[in-house]
């Protein structure tokens, strides 16, 4: 059982050797024609019975989860494997984690886990007495989790005490979003809500005409809510009024990817759709559709780099959606969007990870790799004082992931538990 019993240092050495020995996963010539170049690639040493099921980019780190609950944390810029940990049980889909200072927070069906972001050391575990529905969000002081029971919960980051909870009118599966100390959330019954993050003070409520299960996105323009009523909404921060609505051919189950010019939304009936982002009146809200498109990866100099549904990397003209270049990417079906920094990240279920950047980007230096391998050597004297409670908790709790709550959330075979089981089935709601 190589992966499950190997130390992190041995794992790093092993993966570095695998990465160095392999040929390029994507054609260098095809990348060059599209204006890209390989930055790094990595082959994770999965066991014969393992495969990757989920991949996320969160800030400077990639998280890649296997079907049996293990998670690899990879430094996004250098491709260094930082740690490997079992987070959940086999068969449970890993929800997107969130960063809060030096911590990474994961939510499983029964608990919230806080791990050291750099080394994977356990800091705290919170056993939850409700059926979790959403991925976590955090404002750096507390973290928030939506429940299938229709409630949103706020927990203090460092002592894990529940600060408050609030009820909505439907199950919460969409990951909440935060902006300027305001928490935005949406529910299965079409409700959209805003309240203060610290005190749950009500600000506004609005709604859509269908269930809202896709994660929310927020920026200075407003709150983006993909709905199963075939529409993507932009709601005002202050009032909850609809600033614009883009209509699609089918229901929306995934989060929108927002850029300064366009919002990219996947719809199974339309493919990848580019929506005009500005709230000002436009003649046509949808700029173009790419039927074979699956996910936006990044944008650079007027080109959108898109992973297609047929496992091809496409260079697309942002103005009209025309495909300028195609790069075969057989097996790469797990996108990790990074729209803001002109970097392509894709992964395959067999454990391959590929990173590309625009031609001419400075290569990874040995010093950057050293800092990624030994980040605390650079920051040990300058860590924020808020890390102190977490380090104290680490000393007080020698076995931070131990729990007697080994089963599913309370509720037996109730309606909410059946909904949870349905959500985790292959092909269920993302």
VENPERA-V654440 format. One record per residue. N is the residue number from 0. SS is DSSP state (a for helix, b for strand, c for the rest). Layout:
# VENPERA-V654440
n->N ss->SS
n->N ss->SS
This chain:
# VENPERA-V654440
n->0 ss->c
n->1 ss->a
n->2 ss->a
n->3 ss->a
n->4 ss->a
n->5 ss->c
n->6 ss->c
n->7 ss->a
n->8 ss->a
n->9 ss->a
n->10 ss->a
n->11 ss->a
n->12 ss->a
n->13 ss->a
n->14 ss->a
n->15 ss->a
n->16 ss->a
n->17 ss->a
n->18 ss->a
n->19 ss->a
n->20 ss->a
n->21 ss->c
n->22 ss->c
n->23 ss->c
n->24 ss->c
n->25 ss->c
n->26 ss->c
n->27 ss->a
n->28 ss->a
n->29 ss->a
n->30 ss->a
n->31 ss->a
n->32 ss->a
n->33 ss->c
n->34 ss->c
n->35 ss->b
n->36 ss->b
n->37 ss->b
n->38 ss->b
n->39 ss->b
n->40 ss->b
n->41 ss->b
n->42 ss->b
n->43 ss->c
n->44 ss->c
n->45 ss->c
n->46 ss->c
n->47 ss->c
n->48 ss->c
n->49 ss->c
n->50 ss->c
n->51 ss->b
n->52 ss->b
n->53 ss->b
n->54 ss->b
n->55 ss->b
n->56 ss->b
n->57 ss->b
n->58 ss->c
n->59 ss->c
n->60 ss->b
n->61 ss->b
n->62 ss->b
n->63 ss->b
n->64 ss->b
n->65 ss->b
n->66 ss->c
n->67 ss->c
n->68 ss->c
n->69 ss->b
n->70 ss->b
n->71 ss->b
n->72 ss->b
n->73 ss->b
n->74 ss->b
n->75 ss->c
n->76 ss->c
n->77 ss->c
n->78 ss->c
n->79 ss->c
n->80 ss->b
n->81 ss->b
n->82 ss->b
n->83 ss->b
n->84 ss->b
n->85 ss->b
n->86 ss->c
n->87 ss->c
n->88 ss->c
n->89 ss->c
n->90 ss->c
n->91 ss->c
n->92 ss->c
n->93 ss->c
n->94 ss->c
n->95 ss->c
n->96 ss->c
n->97 ss->b
n->98 ss->b
n->99 ss->b
n->100 ss->c
n->101 ss->c
n->102 ss->b
n->103 ss->b
n->104 ss->b
n->105 ss->b
n->106 ss->b
n->107 ss->c
n->108 ss->c
n->109 ss->c
n->110 ss->b
n->111 ss->b
n->112 ss->b
n->113 ss->b
n->114 ss->b
n->115 ss->b
n->116 ss->c
n->117 ss->c
n->118 ss->c
n->119 ss->c
n->120 ss->c
n->121 ss->b
n->122 ss->b
n->123 ss->b
n->124 ss->b
n->125 ss->b
n->126 ss->b
n->127 ss->c
n->128 ss->c
n->129 ss->c
n->130 ss->c
n->131 ss->b
n->132 ss->c
n->133 ss->c
n->134 ss->c
n->135 ss->c
n->136 ss->b
n->137 ss->b
n->138 ss->c
n->139 ss->c
n->140 ss->c
n->141 ss->b
n->142 ss->b
n->143 ss->b
n->144 ss->b
n->145 ss->b
n->146 ss->b
n->147 ss->c
n->148 ss->c
n->149 ss->c
n->150 ss->b
n->151 ss->b
n->152 ss->b
n->153 ss->b
n->154 ss->b
n->155 ss->b
n->156 ss->c
n->157 ss->c
n->158 ss->c
n->159 ss->c
n->160 ss->c
n->161 ss->b
n->162 ss->b
n->163 ss->b
n->164 ss->b
n->165 ss->b
n->166 ss->b
n->167 ss->c
n->168 ss->c
n->169 ss->c
n->170 ss->c
n->171 ss->c
n->172 ss->c
n->173 ss->c
n->174 ss->c
n->175 ss->c
n->176 ss->b
n->177 ss->b
n->178 ss->b
n->179 ss->c
n->180 ss->c
n->181 ss->b
n->182 ss->b
n->183 ss->b
n->184 ss->b
n->185 ss->b
n->186 ss->c
n->187 ss->c
n->188 ss->c
n->189 ss->c
n->190 ss->b
n->191 ss->b
n->192 ss->b
n->193 ss->b
n->194 ss->b
n->195 ss->b
n->196 ss->c
n->197 ss->c
n->198 ss->c
n->199 ss->c
n->200 ss->c
n->201 ss->b
n->202 ss->b
n->203 ss->b
n->204 ss->b
n->205 ss->b
n->206 ss->b
n->207 ss->c
n->208 ss->c
n->209 ss->c
n->210 ss->c
n->211 ss->c
n->212 ss->c
n->213 ss->c
n->214 ss->c
n->215 ss->c
n->216 ss->b
n->217 ss->b
n->218 ss->b
n->219 ss->c
n->220 ss->c
n->221 ss->b
n->222 ss->b
n->223 ss->b
n->224 ss->b
n->225 ss->b
n->226 ss->b
n->227 ss->c
n->228 ss->c
n->229 ss->c
n->230 ss->b
n->231 ss->b
n->232 ss->b
n->233 ss->b
n->234 ss->b
n->235 ss->c
n->236 ss->c
n->237 ss->c
n->238 ss->c
n->239 ss->c
n->240 ss->c
n->241 ss->b
n->242 ss->b
n->243 ss->b
n->244 ss->b
n->245 ss->b
n->246 ss->b
n->247 ss->c
n->248 ss->c
n->249 ss->c
n->250 ss->c
n->251 ss->c
n->252 ss->c
n->253 ss->c
n->254 ss->c
n->255 ss->c
n->256 ss->b
n->257 ss->b
n->258 ss->c
n->259 ss->c
n->260 ss->c
n->261 ss->b
n->262 ss->b
n->263 ss->b
n->264 ss->b
n->265 ss->b
n->266 ss->b
n->267 ss->c
n->268 ss->c
n->269 ss->c
n->270 ss->b
n->271 ss->b
n->272 ss->b
n->273 ss->b
n->274 ss->b
n->275 ss->b
n->276 ss->c
n->277 ss->c
n->278 ss->c
n->279 ss->c
n->280 ss->c
n->281 ss->c
n->282 ss->c
n->283 ss->c
n->284 ss->c
n->285 ss->b
n->286 ss->b
n->287 ss->b
n->288 ss->b
n->289 ss->b
n->290 ss->c
n->291 ss->c
n->292 ss->b
n->293 ss->b
n->294 ss->b
n->295 ss->b
n->296 ss->b
n->297 ss->b
n->298 ss->b
n->299 ss->b
n->300 ss->c
n->301 ss->c
n->302 ss->b
n->303 ss->b
n->304 ss->b
n->305 ss->b
n->306 ss->b
n->307 ss->b
n->308 ss->c
n->309 ss->c
n->310 ss->c
n->311 ss->b
n->312 ss->b
n->313 ss->b
n->314 ss->b
n->315 ss->b
n->316 ss->b
n->317 ss->c
n->318 ss->c
n->319 ss->c
n->320 ss->c
n->321 ss->c
n->322 ss->b
n->323 ss->b
n->324 ss->b
n->325 ss->b
n->326 ss->b
n->327 ss->b
n->328 ss->c
n->329 ss->c
n->330 ss->c
n->331 ss->b
n->332 ss->b
n->333 ss->b
n->334 ss->b
n->335 ss->c
n->336 ss->c
n->337 ss->c
n->338 ss->c
n->339 ss->c
n->340 ss->c
n->341 ss->c
n->342 ss->b
n->343 ss->b
n->344 ss->b
n->345 ss->b
n->346 ss->b
n->347 ss->b
n->348 ss->c
n->349 ss->c
n->350 ss->c
n->351 ss->b
n->352 ss->b
n->353 ss->b
n->354 ss->b
n->355 ss->b
n->356 ss->b
n->357 ss->b
n->358 ss->c
n->359 ss->c
n->360 ss->c
n->361 ss->c
n->362 ss->c
n->363 ss->c
n->364 ss->c
n->365 ss->a
n->366 ss->a
n->367 ss->a
n->368 ss->a
n->369 ss->a
n->370 ss->a
n->371 ss->a
n->372 ss->a
n->373 ss->c
n->374 ss->a
n->375 ss->a
n->376 ss->a
n->377 ss->a
n->378 ss->a
n->379 ss->c
n->380 ss->c
n->381 ss->c
n->382 ss->c
n->383 ss->c
n->384 ss->c
n->385 ss->c
n->386 ss->a
n->387 ss->a
n->388 ss->a
n->389 ss->a
n->390 ss->a
n->391 ss->a
n->392 ss->a
n->393 ss->a
n->394 ss->a
n->395 ss->a
n->396 ss->c
n->397 ss->c
n->398 ss->c
n->399 ss->c
n->400 ss->c
n->401 ss->c
n->402 ss->c
n->403 ss->c
n->404 ss->c
n->405 ss->c
n->406 ss->c
n->407 ss->c
n->408 ss->c
n->409 ss->c
n->410 ss->c
n->411 ss->c
n->412 ss->c
n->413 ss->c
n->414 ss->a
n->415 ss->a
n->416 ss->a
n->417 ss->a
n->418 ss->a
n->419 ss->a
n->420 ss->a
n->421 ss->a
n->422 ss->a
n->423 ss->a
n->424 ss->c
n->425 ss->c
n->426 ss->c
n->427 ss->c
n->428 ss->c
n->429 ss->c
